[in-house]
Amino acid sequence: MIIGASGGSGFIFIIVIAFLLLYLLFVRPQKRKQTQQQQMLGDLRVGDEVLTAGGIYGTVSRLDEDQVTVEIAPKIEVRVARRAIAGITREPDEEESGEAEEPEEDESGERWQSAFDEKDSGGAASNEEKPG
């Protein structure tokens, strides 16, 4: 009888561990994503560039409680459910990436050219050295 009781408690322990792993791997990250989505929708403002769940980019022109009016082209507006907004593209993100890209393009263009030249000359020099 004692052997059977310890086997049953071990099985219960394994089930508890399995549920804990499921919670940590699936439930908790899903709740975190849901909280981030709700926060993003709460921060939505008129003038924000958004991406809808359908893949349409536009600019928010009016906010209602459950709906958002998105201008997808000049004088063309579409009503979208607020929960169908997949993401917000804000100007500071574009400016930061634009500022980061501009110096990189100038510097990386020069670096790329010089690195490219070094590879060709280095390869030619190494080829010349081998026969010679």
Secondary structure by P-SEA (a helix, b strand, c coil): caaaaaaaaaaaaaaaaaaaaaaaccaaaaaaaaaaaaaaaaacccccccccccbbbbbbccccccbbbbbccccbbbbbccccccccccaaaaaaaaaaaaaaaaaaaaaaaaaaaaaaaaaaaaaaaaac
